[in-house]
Structure formats: C-alpha cells, structure tokens
C-alpha cells in the first residue's frame, strides 16, 4: 500500500517562501513519476510541478521560475521549493505518485495560504 505524507505548508506573506516535503512508502520510488498539485477553494486541482523518474521536470507558466521540484530516491522524498509566493498560490497542495497513467496515489494535502 502506497502512502504519501506531505508537510511544510503554512501561512506566509506575499513574496515569501515555503518548502513542502512529501515522504513516500510502499513503492519502488526511483521508478515512478512524482508531482505536486494544488486545489484552490472552488477550483479544480491543477499541476504545479512534476518530475519524472529520470529527473525531467515540468512547470506550468504560472509557477515557472518560482517553484522548484526535486527528489531524493534514497530518502523516498520529493520536495517543492516555492519562492516569490503570490496570494493566488493559496490552496491545498497535494503530492502525487504516478506508477502508470491508470495507477496513481495522492497524499492527504497540506494547506498553503499566502496573504497579501
């Protein structure tokens, strides 16, 4: 059973930084894709960063240059470093582990609130 546990969310002022962590268990971590998604109140969940098993990263334009995803396979951990945060970055951030397009797992989410 795959389990993902996020941490590091909180309240920060606009322009500030936060680092989210996600620890995984129950999966061969090195061979899977990992990602961070967020869901603002009343909106659909959206991707903010992904990293492949080979280390290739993807960011949407909304966070490019401000967010950085990284992973340590030995520690079964993926991080999301967020800087220059904006109020529109507010939401619940979820860690995602993708084994195949039809098999993926989600963490419980961690709240990030950016005040103006």
DRENPA-3360 file (N, C-alpha, C; in nm, 2 decimals, always signed):
BEGIN
1 = XXXXXXXX = +0.08/-0.12/+0.00/+0.00/+0.00/+0.00/+0.09/+0.12/+0.00 ~ +0.07/+0.21/-0.10/+0.15/+0.33/-0.11/+0.09/+0.44/-0.02 ~ +0.17/+0.50/+0.05/+0.13/+0.61/+0.14/+0.22/+0.73/+0.12 ~ +0.16/+0.85/+0.11/+0.23/+0.97/+0.09/+0.19/+1.07/+0.20 ~ +0.29/+1.13/+0.26/+0.27/+1.22/+0.37/+0.34/+1.36/+0.34 ~ +0.25/+1.46/+0.32/+0.30/+1.59/+0.29/+0.33/+1.67/+0.43 ~ +0.42/+1.76/+0.42/+0.44/+1.85/+0.53/+0.50/+1.98/+0.48 ~ +0.50/+2.09/+0.56/+0.56/+2.21/+0.53/+0.47/+2.32/+0.49;
9 = XXXXXXXX = +0.34/+2.30/+0.48/+0.25/+2.41/+0.45/+0.24/+2.51/+0.56 ~ +0.17/+2.62/+0.54/+0.15/+2.72/+0.64/+0.11/+2.85/+0.58 ~ +0.12/+2.95/+0.66/+0.08/+3.09/+0.63/+0.21/+3.17/+0.60 ~ +0.21/+3.24/+0.49/+0.32/+3.32/+0.45/+0.28/+3.44/+0.38 ~ +0.35/+3.55/+0.40/+0.32/+3.67/+0.33/+0.36/+3.67/+0.18 ~ +0.29/+3.74/+0.10/+0.33/+3.75/-0.04/+0.48/+3.79/-0.05 ~ +0.54/+3.72/-0.15/+0.69/+3.74/-0.17/+0.77/+3.65/-0.09 ~ +0.71/+3.57/+0.00/+0.78/+3.48/+0.09/+0.81/+3.35/+0.02;
17 = XXXXXXXX = +0.86/+3.26/+0.10/+0.90/+3.12/+0.05/+0.85/+3.01/+0.15 ~ +0.82/+2.90/+0.09/+0.79/+2.78/+0.17/+0.85/+2.66/+0.10 ~ +0.88/+2.56/+0.18/+0.93/+2.43/+0.12/+0.84/+2.32/+0.17 ~ +0.78/+2.25/+0.07/+0.69/+2.14/+0.10/+0.77/+2.01/+0.08 ~ +0.74/+1.91/+0.17/+0.80/+1.78/+0.16/+0.70/+1.67/+0.15 ~ +0.73/+1.57/+0.08/+0.64/+1.45/+0.07/+0.72/+1.33/+0.08 ~ +0.70/+1.25/+0.19/+0.76/+1.12/+0.21/+0.67/+1.01/+0.17 ~ +0.73/+0.92/+0.09/+0.65/+0.81/+0.03/+0.70/+0.68/+0.09;
25 = XXXXXXXX = +0.61/+0.58/+0.10/+0.64/+0.45/+0.14/+0.55/+0.35/+0.06 ~ +0.60/+0.23/+0.05/+0.52/+0.13/-0.01/+0.54/+0.12/-0.16 ~ +0.63/+0.19/-0.22/+0.65/+0.18/-0.36/+0.80/+0.19/-0.40 ~ +0.83/+0.13/-0.52/+0.97/+0.15/-0.57/+0.98/+0.29/-0.62 ~ +1.03/+0.38/-0.53/+1.02/+0.52/-0.55/+1.10/+0.57/-0.67 ~ +1.21/+0.50/-0.70/+1.30/+0.55/-0.80/+1.25/+0.54/-0.94 ~ +1.15/+0.46/-0.96/+1.10/+0.43/-1.10/+0.97/+0.50/-1.13 ~ +0.92/+0.59/-1.04/+0.79/+0.65/-1.06/+0.80/+0.80/-1.08;
33 = XXXXXXXX = +0.70/+0.85/-1.15/+0.69/+0.99/-1.16/+0.63/+1.05/-1.04 ~ +0.67/+1.17/-1.01/+0.62/+1.24/-0.89/+0.57/+1.38/-0.92 ~ +0.48/+1.43/-0.85/+0.43/+1.56/-0.88/+0.37/+1.63/-0.76 ~ +0.35/+1.76/-0.78/+0.27/+1.84/-0.68/+0.16/+1.91/-0.76 ~ +0.04/+1.90/-0.69/-0.08/+1.97/-0.75/-0.13/+2.06/-0.64 ~ -0.22/+2.15/-0.68/-0.28/+2.23/-0.58/-0.43/+2.25/-0.62 ~ -0.51/+2.28/-0.52/-0.65/+2.30/-0.54/-0.69/+2.42/-0.46 ~ -0.73/+2.52/-0.53/-0.78/+2.64/-0.46/-0.93/+2.62/-0.43;
41 = XXXXXXXX = -0.98/+2.70/-0.34/-1.12/+2.68/-0.30/-1.21/+2.71/-0.42 ~ -1.30/+2.61/-0.45/-1.39/+2.63/-0.56/-1.34/+2.60/-0.70 ~ -1.21/+2.56/-0.70/-1.15/+2.54/-0.83/-1.10/+2.39/-0.85 ~ -1.07/+2.36/-0.97/-1.02/+2.22/-1.00/-0.87/+2.21/-0.95 ~ -0.84/+2.09/-0.92/-0.70/+2.06/-0.89/-0.61/+2.08/-1.02 ~ -0.50/+2.14/-1.00/-0.41/+2.17/-1.11/-0.26/+2.13/-1.07 ~ -0.19/+2.09/-1.18/-0.05/+2.06/-1.16/+0.03/+2.19/-1.14 ~ +0.13/+2.18/-1.04/+0.22/+2.29/-1.03/+0.37/+2.25/-1.06;
49 = XXXXXXXX = +0.39/+2.12/-1.05/+0.53/+2.07/-1.08/+0.52/+1.92/-1.09 ~ +0.60/+1.87/-1.19/+0.62/+1.72/-1.20/+0.77/+1.69/-1.22 ~ +0.81/+1.57/-1.18/+0.94/+1.53/-1.21/+0.94/+1.38/-1.24 ~ +1.00/+1.35/-1.35/+1.00/+1.21/-1.40/+1.10/+1.12/-1.32 ~ +1.10/+0.99/-1.34/+1.20/+0.91/-1.28/+1.34/+0.94/-1.32 ~ +1.35/+1.00/-1.44/+1.48/+1.04/-1.49/+1.52/+1.18/-1.46 ~ +1.43/+1.25/-1.38/+1.47/+1.38/-1.33/+1.42/+1.50/-1.42 ~ +1.35/+1.46/-1.53/+1.29/+1.57/-1.61/+1.18/+1.64/-1.54;
57 = XXXXXXXX = +1.18/+1.77/-1.54/+1.08/+1.85/-1.47/+0.99/+1.92/-1.56 ~ +0.87/+1.95/-1.51/+0.77/+2.03/-1.58/+0.71/+2.12/-1.49 ~ +0.69/+2.25/-1.53/+0.62/+2.35/-1.46/+0.52/+2.43/-1.55 ~ +0.40/+2.45/-1.50/+0.32/+2.54/-1.58/+0.37/+2.68/-1.58 ~ +0.33/+2.77/-1.67/+0.38/+2.90/-1.68/+0.35/+2.98/-1.55 ~ +0.24/+2.95/-1.48/+0.20/+3.02/-1.36/+0.30/+3.01/-1.25 ~ +0.39/+2.91/-1.25/+0.48/+2.89/-1.14/+0.63/+2.89/-1.19 ~ +0.65/+2.88/-1.32/+0.78/+2.87/-1.37/+0.87/+2.98/-1.33;
65 = XXXXXXXX = +0.99/+2.94/-1.28/+1.08/+3.04/-1.23/+1.07/+3.07/-1.08 ~ +0.96/+3.02/-1.02/+0.93/+3.05/-0.88/+0.93/+2.92/-0.80 ~ +0.89/+2.81/-0.86/+0.88/+2.68/-0.79/+0.99/+2.59/-0.85 ~ +1.04/+2.50/-0.76/+1.14/+2.40/-0.80/+1.10/+2.27/-0.73 ~ +1.09/+2.17/-0.81/+1.06/+2.03/-0.76/+1.19/+1.96/-0.76 ~ +1.22/+1.88/-0.66/+1.33/+1.79/-0.65/+1.30/+1.66/-0.58 ~ +1.38/+1.56/-0.60/+1.36/+1.43/-0.54/+1.49/+1.37/-0.49 ~ +1.47/+1.29/-0.39/+1.58/+1.21/-0.34/+1.53/+1.07/-0.33;
73 = XXXXXXXX = +1.57/+0.98/-0.42/+1.52/+0.85/-0.43/+1.56/+0.76/-0.31 ~ +1.68/+0.79/-0.26/+1.73/+0.72/-0.14/+1.65/+0.75/-0.02 ~ +1.59/+0.87/-0.01/+1.51/+0.91/+0.11/+1.36/+0.89/+0.08 ~ +1.33/+0.85/-0.04/+1.18/+0.84/-0.08/+1.11/+0.97/-0.05 ~ +1.17/+1.08/-0.09/+1.12/+1.21/-0.06/+1.12/+1.30/-0.18 ~ +1.02/+1.38/-0.20/+1.01/+1.48/-0.31/+0.98/+1.61/-0.24 ~ +1.04/+1.72/-0.29/+1.02/+1.85/-0.23/+0.96/+1.95/-0.33 ~ +0.90/+2.05/-0.28/+0.86/+2.16/-0.37/+0.91/+2.29/-0.30;
81 = XXXXXXXX = +1.01/+2.35/-0.36/+1.05/+2.48/-0.31/+0.98/+2.59/-0.38 ~ +0.91/+2.67/-0.30/+0.82/+2.78/-0.36/+0.88/+2.91/-0.31 ~ +0.90/+3.00/-0.40/+0.95/+3.13/-0.37/+0.87/+3.24/-0.44 ~ +0.89/+3.36/-0.40/+0.81/+3.47/-0.46/+0.66/+3.44/-0.46 ~ +0.61/+3.39/-0.35/+0.47/+3.34/-0.34/+0.37/+3.46/-0.36 ~ +0.26/+3.43/-0.42/+0.16/+3.52/-0.45/+0.03/+3.47/-0.39 ~ -0.06/+3.56/-0.36/-0.19/+3.52/-0.30/-0.26/+3.42/-0.38 ~ -0.24/+3.42/-0.51/-0.31/+3.32/-0.60/-0.24/+3.18/-0.59;
89 = XXXXXXXX = -0.14/+3.17/-0.52/-0.08/+3.04/-0.49/-0.14/+2.97/-0.38 ~ -0.23/+3.04/-0.31/-0.31/+2.98/-0.20/-0.39/+2.86/-0.24 ~ -0.38/+2.75/-0.16/-0.46/+2.63/-0.19/-0.41/+2.52/-0.11 ~ -0.47/+2.40/-0.13/-0.43/+2.28/-0.07/-0.33/+2.21/-0.17 ~ -0.21/+2.18/-0.12/-0.11/+2.12/-0.21/-0.10/+1.97/-0.18 ~ -0.11/+1.90/-0.29/-0.11/+1.75/-0.29/+0.01/+1.69/-0.35 ~ +0.07/+1.59/-0.29/+0.17/+1.52/-0.35/+0.11/+1.40/-0.44 ~ +0.17/+1.37/-0.55/+0.12/+1.27/-0.64/+0.23/+1.18/-0.68;
97 = XXXXXXXX = +0.20/+1.05/-0.68/+0.29/+0.94/-0.72/+0.23/+0.87/-0.83 ~ +0.29/+0.87/-0.95/+0.23/+0.81/-1.07/+0.31/+0.69/-1.11 ~ +0.25/+0.57/-1.10/+0.31/+0.45/-1.14/+0.28/+0.42/-1.29 ~ +0.16/+0.43/-1.33/+0.12/+0.42/-1.47/+0.00/+0.53/-1.48 ~ -0.04/+0.56/-1.61/-0.15/+0.66/-1.62/-0.27/+0.61/-1.55 ~ -0.29/+0.49/-1.52/-0.41/+0.44/-1.45/-0.39/+0.41/-1.31 ~ -0.27/+0.42/-1.26/-0.24/+0.39/-1.12/-0.16/+0.50/-1.06 ~ -0.22/+0.58/-0.97/-0.16/+0.69/-0.91/-0.21/+0.70/-0.77;
105 = XXXXXXXX = -0.13/+0.77/-0.68/-0.17/+0.78/-0.54/-0.15/+0.93/-0.51 ~ -0.23/+0.97/-0.40/-0.23/+1.11/-0.36/-0.21/+1.11/-0.21 ~ -0.14/+1.22/-0.16/-0.13/+1.25/-0.02/-0.25/+1.31/+0.03 ~ -0.25/+1.34/+0.16/-0.37/+1.40/+0.22/-0.38/+1.55/+0.20 ~ -0.28/+1.61/+0.15/-0.28/+1.75/+0.12/-0.23/+1.84/+0.24 ~ -0.17/+1.95/+0.21/-0.12/+2.04/+0.31/-0.16/+2.19/+0.26 ~ -0.21/+2.26/+0.35/-0.26/+2.40/+0.32/-0.15/+2.50/+0.31 ~ -0.15/+2.57/+0.20/-0.06/+2.69/+0.18/-0.15/+2.81/+0.17;
113 = XXXX = -0.13/+2.91/+0.25/-0.20/+3.03/+0.25/-0.10/+3.15/+0.23 ~ -0.12/+3.23/+0.13/-0.03/+3.34/+0.10/-0.12/+3.47/+0.12 ~ -0.08/+3.55/+0.22/-0.15/+3.67/+0.25/-0.09/+3.79/+0.17 ~ -0.18/+3.88/+0.13/-0.13/+4.00/+0.06/-0.09/+4.11/+0.15;
% end
